Amino acid sequence: MVKVDNLQLLIGFALAALIGYLGYRRRALSASGVIGAIITGGILFGVGGFSGAALLLAFFMSSSALSRFKETQKESLAEKFSKGSQRDLGQALANGGVAALCIVGFALTRQPAWWAAAAAALAAANADTWATELGVLSKTPPRLITTGAMVEVGASGGVSLFGTLAALAGSLLIGLTAFAAALLDPALRSLFSDPFSLAAIVTLCGLAASLFDSLLGATAQAIYYCEACQKETERHPAHRCGNPTRQVRGWGWLNNDWVNFWATAAGAAMAAVFAPLM
């Protein structure tokens, strides 16, 4: 069992608070999102140390930058999504909560599978974010992952080649960060004899989890309909126009935050299964 240094934990939460504040100033986080960033970031920084901080920063900085990329062009799609570009408490916990729990598991057991699972959870979150932020800019209309039917840009469960490649790139960024951490962090160097396998498994598990995210979006996620705009949306109880929305499919409790949570959990679970190969 690894004893967590109290000073490191204090510094971790302080750094998380600082990054949360900067994210709020840059409109990447809402006020509640700052709280979520402090919770998840404090654990990943304070318990995970340098390597945990590197994983979270790679996710947060890249995803926040892409949220602002061609923001005006993506504005017309905001009506489809349940939330805007500012991450709130639910989004912060959905994207980083599983990774934070896995880092705690690693600190308690010293088993490399837990650390790989944490990296894969963030790889899944980053893959999904990159697929969403860049995939909506694809010149080719997306198709529903379950049937292949053409759907509107931004529709839950819709995938495109461009979006899938973006997901791969987002997951690869975390995979490469994990590779660097396994080489540079003495605490990890002795646990991962093959950093290349670690990077490959984290990347592929993150990509697979992002596709699982799309599958949930196409089948089980709660989707609503605005009669006034005659458009499907993730927003409830009211659409962006202010009119009420009615549920047309999916499970009412399974909103986008829960979809993201289960996708990151799937990525973590897959990495844990393949951990003996690292």
KEDRENBA-832880 format. One record per atom (N, C-alpha, C, O, CB): x, y, z. Coordinates in steps of 0.02 Angstrom, whole numbers, plus 50000, padded with zeros to 5 digits. Glycine has a CB too. Example, Ala and Ser with C-alpha at 12.3 -4.5 7.8 and 13.67 -1.06 7.14 Angstrom:
BEGIN
506604971650390 506154977550390 506604983550390 507124983450423 505654977650452 506424988850354 506844994750357 506455000250394 506705005750402 507044997050286 
***
This chain:
BEGIN
500424994050000 500005000050000 500445006350000 500915006750039 499535000050061 500285011049958 500665017249952 500385022449999 499785023849999 500675019849880 500805025350039 500595030650084 500605037250046 501105039150017 501045031050147 500045040750047 499995047150012 500275052650056 500085053350114 499265048649993 500735056450028 501045061950063 500535067550073 500225069950025 501665064450025 500445069650135 499945074850149 500105081450115 499665084850090 499895076050224 500755083050112 500955089250079 500805088850004 500565093649974 501695090650090 500955083049975 500805082049903 500055082649890 499845085549840 501055075149880 499655079849936 498935080349929 498705087549932 498275089649893 498585076149983 498975091349979 498795098349987 498985102349925 498605106349900 499135101350049 499595101149901 499825104549840 499385102549781 499225106749738 500565102949826 499195096149778 498775093849723 498115097449720 497895099549666 498665086449730 497795098149777 497145101649778 497235109149764 496805112249733 496805100649845 497795111949787 497935119049773 498035120149698 497775124949670 498555121449812 498415115649666 498515116249593 497855115249556 497725118649506 499045111149570 497455110549579 496815109249547 496365115449553 496015117149506 496465103149578 496385118649611 495985124749620 496225130249574 495825133949546 496025127049694 496885130849566 497165135949521 496955134649449 496745139249414 497945136049527 497005128449427 496815126749359 496065127749349 495835129949297 497015119549342 495675126049401 494955127149398 494795134549390 494355136349351 494625124349459 495145138649427 495045145949422 495225148449353 494855152449323 495455149649475 495795146149326 495995148249259 495495145849207 495345149449159 496695145649243 495235139749217 494725137149171 494095141249174 493765142249123 494575129949187 493925143549232 493325147849240 493435154649206 492985157249173 493165148949315 494035157349214 494185163749182 494165163249106 493975168049072 494875166349205 494365157549080 494375156449007 493705153648981 493645151848923 494935151748988 493215153249025 492545150949008 492535143548987 492085141348952 492255155148952 493045139749008 493045132548995 492655128849049 492425123249037 493765129948992 492575131949108 492215128949164 491695133749191 491805139749192 492705126849219 491135130949212 490645134949248 490845135149321 491345132049340 489915132049239 490465138649363 490625138949434 490605132049466 491055130249504 490135143649471 490095128049448 490065121249476 490605116949445 490845112249477 489365118149464 490805118449383 491345114749351 492005115549387 492415111049388 491415116949279 492105121349417 492715122549457 492725117749516 493255114949533 492745129849482 492155116749547 492115112049604 492295104949580 492665101349613 491405112049636 492015103049522 492165096449494 492905095749478 493205090449488 491755095249432 493205101149451 493915101049434 494345100349497 494855096949496 494115107349396 494135103549551 494515103149614 494475096049642 494975093349666 494235108149665 493885092949638 493795086149664 494225081149624 494635077649652 493055084149663 494105080949558 494455076049517 495195077849511 495635073549516 494135075549448 495335084249499 496025086349491 496425085649555 497015083749554 496055093549467 496105087249611 496455086649675 496675079449688 497225078249713 496015089049731 496235074749672 496405067649682 496945065449633 497425062149652 495775063249673 496855067249569 497335065049519 498015068249529 498535065049520 497085066749449 498025074649549 498655078049563 498955075749629 499535073849633 498565085649563 498535075849682 498775074549749 498945067349762 499425065949799 498275076749798 498565062649733 498695055549743 499125052749686 499575048649697 498035051549748 498985055049625 499345052449567 500005055649553 500405053049514 498925053149507 500145061349585 500785064749576 500885067349505 500405069049471 501335060049593 501505067549484 501675070349418 501315066649362 501035069849317 502435069849407 501295060049366 501005056249311 500245057349307 499975058049252 501145048749320 499915057549364 499195058849364 499035065749339 498555066749302 498915057949434 499445070649360 499345077549337 499435078049262 499065081649228 499835082249372 499935074549235 500075074849163 499485072249123 499305075149072 500705070849146 499185066649145 498615063849110 498025068649109 497725069849057 498405057249143 497875071549168 497295075949172 497415082349133 496955084849099 497135077649244 498015085149137 498155091249100 498125090249025 497885094548988 498845093949120 498355084449001 498325083048930 497595082848907 497425085448854 498665076248913 497165079848948 496455079648931 496145086548935 495825088848887 496085074948978 496225089948992 495875096249003 496095101648954 495675105148926 495995098649074 496745102348944 496995107648901 496795106548828 496595111248793 497755108348908 496855100348804 496705099048734 495945099548721 495735102348671 496955092148713 495555096748766 494825096948756 494545103948762 494095105848726 494485092348805 494825107848809 494595114748817 494775118948755 494375123048733 494905117948879 495365117748727 495575121448667 495125119648609 494925124048570 496305119948650 494945113248601 494525111248546 493805113748554 493455114848504 494525103648539 493585114648616 492915117448627 492865124448598 492325126648578 492755117448701 493425128048596 493435134848570 493605135048495 493545140248463 493925139148609 493825129348469 494025129148398 493415129848353 492945125948358 494415122648383 493425134948309 492875136248264 492205136448301 491705133548280 492845130948208 492215139848358 491635140048402 491025143048367 490465140748376 491785143948465 491135148248328 490575151448293 490255146648243 489635146548237 490825157748256 490665142748209 490405138048160 489995132548193 489525129848163 490975134948120 490165130848255 489815125548290 489225128048331 488855124048359 490295121948336 489135134548334 488605137448375 487915134948356 487485134048399 488625144948370 487795133948291 487135131748268 486955124748293 486365122948292 487105131948192 487445120948316 487315114148339 487175113848414 487015108548440 487895109648322 487245119548448 487165119648521 486475117348543 486395114748598 487305126548548 485975118448500 485295116448519 485215108948527 484745106648560 484805119048467 485665105048496 485615097748501 485905095048566 485665090048591 485965094548442 486405098448592 486755095948650 486435098248714 486135103648717 487485098048648 486495094148767 486165095748830 486495101648865 486175105048906 486165089648875 487145102848850 487505108148885 487955111748835 488075109448780 487915105348943 488195117648857 488625121548815 489355119448821 489515114048846 488555128948831 489805123848799 490515122248798 490835122748867 491375120048879 490885126748751 490505126248915 490765126648983 490595120249021 490015118349026 490475132849020 491105116949046 490995110749083 490735112249153 491005116549188 491635106549087 490205108749174 489935109749241 490145104049286 490555099849267 489165110349239 489865103849347 490055098749395 489935091649368 490355087249374 489675099749461 489335090649339 489165084149312 489655081849259 489875076049259 488475084149284 489835086349213 490305084549160 490995083049187 491325078449165 490335090249108 491215087049236 491885085949265 491925079149299 492425075649292 492045091549315 491405077349336 491405070949370 491315065149321 491615059849329 490855070649422 490905066249269 490795061049219 491425059449180 491555053649164 490235063149171 491815064649165 492425063649126 493035061649168 493455057849144 492585069849088 493075064049229 493665062849269 493565058549331 494045056549363 493955069149289 492935057049348 492795053449409 493065046349410 493355044249460 492065053149420 492985042749355 493235035849352 493995035849358 494285031649394 493015032349287 494325040349322 495065040749325 495295042149396 495785039249420 495325046149278 494945046649431 495135048349500 495065042249545 495495040949587 494695054149526 494515038449537 494415032449578 494965027249564 495195023849609 493725029449565 495155026649500 495675021849482 496345023749510 496735019449530 495725021249406 496485030249513 497125032449542 497145030849617 497665028949643 497215040049532 496565031649650 496535029649720 496655022149727 497005019849772 495845031549751 496355018249682 496465011049682 497205009349673 497455004749705 496065007749627 497545013049630 498255011949619 498655013649682 499125010049700 498505016149560 498465019049716 498825021049777 498735015849832 499185014749873 498575027849801 498155012649834 498015007849886 498325000949873 498484997349920 497275007049895 498404999249810 498614992349793 499294991849759 499624986649762 498114989249749 499504997349728 500134997449690 500104992749629 500624990749603 500714995449735 499504991049607 499424986749549 499404991049485 499004995649481 498784982549555 499824989649436 499864993849376 499204993949337 499084998749300 500414991349331 498794988849345 498154988749309 497724994749327 497364997449285 497774982249323 497764996949390 497365002649412 497605009049377 497195013249356 497405003549488 498265009849370 498525015949339 498355015949264 498155021049236 499285016549349 498425010149232 498245009549161 497505011049151 497315014149102 498415002649134 497095008749198 496375009949194 496225017449200 495795020049165 496005006149250 496585020949244 496485028149250 496665031749185 496305036149162 496925030949308 497215029649155 497425032749091 496915031349036 496755035748997 498115030149070 496665025149034 496175023448982 495515027048992 495185028848943 496055015848982 495325028249054 494705032049067 494765039049039 494295041549009 494555032249143 495345042249050 495435048949022 495525048848947 495335053548912 496045052349055 495815043348921 495865042648848 495175042248817 495055045148764 496285036348830 494715038748850 494025038248826 493695045048827 493355046948779 493625033248868 493795048748881 493495055448886 493775060048833 493405063948802 493605058448955 494425059648822 494735064048772 494525062048701 494405066348659 495495063748778 494485055548689 494265053148623 493565055648607 493425057848552 494295045548619 493115055148656 492425057348646 492395064848634 492025067148590 491995055448707 492785068548672 492775075848664 493045077848595 492755082148562 493185079248719 493595074948575 493885076548510 493415074548454 493345078148404 494565073048501 493095068748461 492625066448410 492035071248403 491805072648348 492365059348426 491805073748460 491235078448459 491435085148430 491105087848386 490955079348529 491985087948456 492185094748437 492435095148365 492325100248332 492715097348484 492755089948341 493005090048272 492545086348224 492495088248165 493705086948269 492215081248248 491775077248205 491205081348175 490995080048119 491505071448243 490955086248213 490405090348187 490615094748129 490195097648095 490115094548243 491275095348119 491525099348064 491645095248001 491865097847949 492175102848084 491495088748005 491605084347948 491165086447889 490585088347898 491455077047967 491435086047829 491055087747769 490605081947747 490155082747706 491535089647711 490725076047777 490315070247762 489795069247816 489985069047875 490755063847754 489155068647800 488635067747851 488765061547893 488985056447866 487945067347818 488625061847958 488725056048001 488195050647988 487675052047959 488725058048074 488355044748010 487885039148005 487795036048074 488265035848114 488125033847954 487195033648087 487045030548151 487475024248159 487495020148114 486295028848158 487795023648216 488265018148227 487925011348225 488245006248211 488635019048292 487285011148240 486925004748244 486665002348176 486674996348162 486345005348292 486425007048134 486095005048071 486445007648009 486335005047954 485395007448071 486875012648017 487195015647959 486765020747925 486965023547874 487385010347910 486175022147953 485735027147922 486025034147931 486325035647983 485025026847953 485945038347881 486205045147884 485805049147935 485185048747935 486185048447815 486145052947977 485815057048027 486095064148024 486585065447990 485915054048098 485765068748060 485985075648062 486645076248099 486805072248143 485455080148094 487035081248082 487655082648117 487495084148190 487045088048206 488035088648084 487865080948235 487765082048306 487265077248338 487175077448399 487535088848317 486955072948298 486465068148325 486815063048369 487355060648352 486085064648268 486505061248425 486785056248470 486845049548434 486365047248402 486355055448534 487425046448439 487535040048406 487785040548335 487915035448304 486915036148407 487845046648309 488095047548241 488855047348240 489185050348282 487835054048212 489135043848190 489855043548183 490055044948110 489655043948065 490125036548205 490665047148101 490935048348034 491665046148035 491955045348089 490865055748012 491955045247977 492655043447974 493085048848004 493555047448042 492865042147901 492935055147989 493315060648015 493265060948091 493765062048126 493075067347985 492655060048117 492565060148189 492915054348224 493185055248278 491825059948206 492915048548192 493255042648221 494005043748222 494345041848270 493075036348181 494275046748169 494995048248168 495165053448221 495705053248251 495205050748098 494705058148232 494815063148285 494815059748353 495215061448397 494265068648282 494365054848362 494345051148425 495005047348435 495275047148490 493755046148425 495255044348382 495895040748386 496455045448406 496875043748447 496055037348319 496465051448376 496985056248392 496935058548465 497445059148499 496935062348346 496325059648489 496235061748558 496455056348607 496765057848658 495515063548571 496295050148591 496495044648634 497255043648630 497575042048681 496135038148613 497535044448571 498255043748563 498645048848604 499185047248631 498445044448489 498375054848611 498715059948651 498795057448723 499325058348753 498325066548650 498275054548750 498325051948819 498775045848820 499155044848868 497615050148846 498745041648768 499195035848765 499925037848765 500335034848799 499045031848703 500085043148727 500775045548725 500975048748791 501555048348812 500865050648668 500495051948824 500635054848890 500785049348940 501235049948982 500035059148914 500395043848936 500515038148980 501205035048965 501565033049011 499965032748970 501385034748901 502045032148882 502595036348913 503075033648941 502115032148804 502545042948908 503055047448936 503085046749012 503635046749041 502905054748917 502505046149044 502485045549117 502825039049139 503185038949189 501765045749142 502705033649102 503005027149119 503765027249111 504115023449144 502705021649076 504015031749068 504735032249059 505065036949110 505625035749133 504885034748989 504705042249128 505005047549168 504855046949243 505245049449284 504775054149144 504295043749260 504105043349331 504415037049362 504235031449342 503335043149339 504875037849409 505195031949440 504695027149472 504815021049474 505695034149493 504145029749496 503635025549528 503295020949478 503025015749497 503125029849563 503305022849415 502975018849363 503455014649322 503275009549294 502575023349318 504075016949319 504565013749274 504655006349290 504725002249244 505235017349280 504655004649354 504754997649373 504124993449364 504154987249366 504994997249445 503544996749355 502914993049351 502724991449279 502364986649266 502364997049383 502964995549232 502784994449161 503424992949122 503804997449105 502425000749132 503534986549110 504134984549074 504114986349001 504644986748969 504234977049082 503524987348974 503454988948903 502994995048894 502394994248884 503174982948864 503275001148898 502865007248892 502505007748825 501975010748820 503305013348901 502795004648772 502465004748707 501795001048710 501295003348682 502915001748653 501784995348743 501154991648751 500654995548792 500064995548778 501294984748783 500904998948844 500465003148885 500135008448842 499525009348845 500865006448942 500535011948802 500265017248759 499755014448709 499235017448698 500825020848721 499915008648680 499465005648631 498805003548662 498265004748634 499794999648597 498835000448721 498234998048754 497805003848777 497195003848768 498414993548814 498115008948806 497735014848828 497395018148768 496815019948772 498205019948863 497755018848713 497475022048653 496895018048624 496365020948610 498015022848600 496985011548616 496465007448586 495855006748632 495285006648608 496735000548569 495975006248697 495415005848744 495025012448745 494415012448751 495665004048814 495385017948741 495045024448738 494615025148676 494055027748680 495555030048741 494885022948620 494505023248557 493885018648560 493335020748541 494945021348497 493985012548584 493425007848589 492885010648636 492285009848622 493675000948614 493095013748690 492605016548737 492225022348706 491635023248721 492965018848801 492545026248663 492195031748631 491665029048582 491145032148573 492685036348593 491805023348551 491305020248507 490735017348549 490155017448528 491635014648464 490895014848608 490375012548655 489935018348676 489335017648683 490695009148717 490245024248685 489875030348700 489365031748645 488785033348659 490355036348708 489585031148582 489135032248526 488575027048524 488005028648507 489525032148460 488745020848541 488245015548542 487705017048594 487115016248581 488575008748557 487915019248654 487425021148704 487005027148681 486405027448693 487785022948770 487325031848646 486965037648620 486435035748569 485925039048564 487455042448590 486565030448532 486095028348480 485545023948506 485025023148474 486465024748426 485645020948565 485165015948589 484825017648655 484215017348659 485515009348596 485205019448705 484935019948772 484885027048800 484495028348845 485335015948819 485275031748773 485265038548798 484595041848788 484275040748736 485815042748765 484375045648836 483735049148831 483775054748779 484195059248784 483525052048899 483335054448730 483305059548677 482605062548677 482105059148687 483475056448607 482585069048666 481955072748671 481805076148604 482215076348559 481995078048728 481195078848600 480975082148538 480625088648555 480205089048600 480505077448498 480825093848518 480515100348525 479995101248470 480175101548411 481045106148524 479365101648488 478835102348438 478885109048402 478735109548342 478145101648471 479085114248439 479115120948409 479645121348355 479535124148301 479255126248463 480235118448369 480785118648320 480785112548275 481125112548223 481455119048357 480405107448294 480385101148257 481085098048250 481305096148196 480065102148188 481425097748308 482105095148309 482205090648370 481925091948423 482625100848309 482615085448361 482815081248418 483365084848456 483755088748428 483045074248394 483395083448521 483885086848563 484015082648625 483615078248643 483645093848583 484575083948659 484715080848723 484445085148780 484465083048838 485465079848731 484185091048764 483975095748816 483285093948844 482825092148808 483955102848787 483245094548911 482625093248947 482655096849014 483185096949045 482495085548956 482105099749036 481415099349011 481255104448957 480715104248928 480945100349068 481715109048943 481575114148892 482125114348840 482715113248855 481485121048924 481935115948778 482415116648724 482755123448731 482565127448773 482075115948655 483245124648689 483605131048692 483135136948675 483245142548697 484185131048643 482615135548637 482135140748619 481665142448676 481305147448672 481735138548559 481665138448729 481245139648786 480625135348789 480285135048840 481035146748787 480465131948734 479885127548732 480035120748763 480605118548762 479635126748660 479515117548792 479635111048824 479805105648774 479625106048715 479015108948864 480165100548797 480345094848755 480025088548783 479915088048844 481115094148749 479885083748740 479605077348762 480085071748743 480415072048691 478895076148732 480115066748785 480575061148773 480305056848717 479715055048715 480665057048837 480755055148670 480545050948613 480885044148614 480645039548581 480695054548548 481435043548649 481755036948655 482265037048711 482435042248739 482085035048588 482515031048727 483035030348778 482755029948849 482155030148860 483505036148774 483215029348896 483045028948967 483095036048996 483595039548986 483525024049005 482585038049032 482555044949056 483135047049100 483335052849100 481935045849094 483415042249138 483965044049183 484635044449148 485115047349175 483995038949239 484685041549087 485335041049054 485455047149010 485345046948949 485365034549011 485675052549042 485845058549004 486565058148979 486905053048989 485745064949046 486795063448947 487465063248917 488015062448969 488515059148956 487585069548878 487925065249029 488435064449081 488505057149101 489065054649111 488255068649142 487945053649108 487975046549126 488275042349070 488635037549082 487275043949144 488115044249008 488415040748951 489175041448953 489535036548944 488135043548884 489405047548966 490125048648970 490435044749028 490985041949021 490275056148979 490085044549084 490345040849142 490425033449125 490955030549139 489875041749202 489915030449096 489945023249081 490455021849025 490745016449024 489265020649061 490545026448980 491055025548928 491755025648958 492175021548940 490985030948873 491885030349004 492545030549036 492645024349079 493205021749083 492625036949078 492115021949111 492165015849151 492325009849106 492705005449125 491505014549190 492025009749047 492165004249000 492885004448977 493214999248973 491695004748939 493145010348963 493845011048944 494305008648999 494805005148986 494005018248926 494145010549061 494555008349118 494545000849126 495054997649138 494315011749182 493944997849119 493874990649128 494254986849074 494584981749089 493124988649126 494224989249012 494584985848958 495344986148970 495694981148959 494414988948890 495584991948992 496304992549005 496524987949061 497064985049059 496494999849021 496104987349113 496274982849169 496324975649146 496754971849169 495754983549225 495884973649099 495894966849074 496534965449035 496824960049040 495274965649028 496754970448997 497354969448955 498004971348991 498544970948962 497284973548891 497954973349054 498544975549091 499104970349093 499694972249090 498344977349161 498954963849097 499504958849099 499954959049037 500504956349038 499224951949107 499724962048983 500124962348922 500634967948923 501074968248880 499674963148862 500584972348972 501024978248973 501694976449005 502134980849010 500694984049012 
***
